[in-house]
Amino acid sequence: MSETLKIVLGIIHLIICIGVIVIVLMQSGKAGGLSGSIAGGAETFFGKGKGKAMDKMLSKYTVYIAAFFAVTSIFLYLVLK
């Protein structure tokens, strides 16, 4: 394969890797214990579910970008082989 294809796939893969990191870090943690129950109650009372909608959206985007990550990983393996 050509060097240009390898470089382009490498750059795309790097961008997707950074995207996976950013999306995962943006998601809220599922805290347990006393602090999680207090924060969860406050979010339900004051937020009225706004945080849950954002978590659902980020969860959906995580699945999509993880699939892109897997596809680019396979392409890189086949190209560099």
C-alpha positions in Angstrom: 0.0 0.0 0.0 1.1 3.6 -0.4 2.7 5.6 2.3 0.0 8.3 1.9 -2.8 5.8 2.8 -0.9 4.7 5.9 -0.4 8.3 7.0 -4.0 9.3 6.4 -5.3 6.2 8.2 -2.9 6.9 11.1 -4.1 10.5 11.5 -7.8 9.4 11.3 -7.1 6.8 13.9 -5.4 9.2 16.2 -8.3 11.7 16.0 -10.7 8.9 16.8 -8.6 7.8 19.8 -8.7 11.4 21.1 -12.4 11.5 20.5 -12.9 8.3 22.5 -11.0 9.7 25.4 -12.9 13.0 25.4 -16.3 11.4 25.2 -15.6 8.9 27.9 -14.2 11.6 30.2 -17.3 13.8 29.6 -19.6 11.1 31.0 -20.6 11.3 34.6 -19.4 8.5 36.9 -21.8 6.1 38.5 -20.8 7.0 42.0 -21.9 4.6 44.8 -22.2 5.0 48.5 -23.3 7.9 50.5 -21.9 10.7 48.2 -23.6 9.1 45.2 -27.0 8.9 46.9 -26.8 12.5 48.0 -25.7 13.8 44.6 -28.3 11.6 42.8 -31.1 12.9 45.0 -30.0 16.5 44.4 -29.8 16.0 40.7 -33.3 14.5 40.6 -34.7 17.3 42.7 -33.0 20.2 41.1 -32.0 19.0 37.6 -35.3 17.2 36.7 -33.4 14.6 34.6 -31.3 17.0 32.5 -28.1 15.0 33.4 -29.7 11.7 32.3 -30.5 13.0 28.9 -26.9 14.1 28.4 -25.6 10.8 29.7 -27.8 8.9 27.2 -26.6 11.1 24.3 -22.9 10.6 25.3 -23.5 6.9 25.7 -24.8 6.7 22.2 -21.9 8.7 20.8 -19.5 6.4 22.7 -20.9 3.3 20.9 -20.5 5.0 17.5 -17.0 6.3 18.1 -16.0 2.9 19.6 -17.2 1.2 16.4 -15.2 3.7 14.3 -12.2 3.0 16.4 -12.5 -0.8 15.8 -12.9 -0.3 12.1 -9.9 1.9 11.8 -7.9 -0.5 13.9 -8.7 -3.3 11.5 -7.9 -1.2 8.5 -4.6 -0.2 10.0 -3.8 -3.8 10.8 -4.5 -4.8 7.2 -2.6 -1.9 5.7 0.5 -2.3 7.9 0.6 -6.1 7.6 
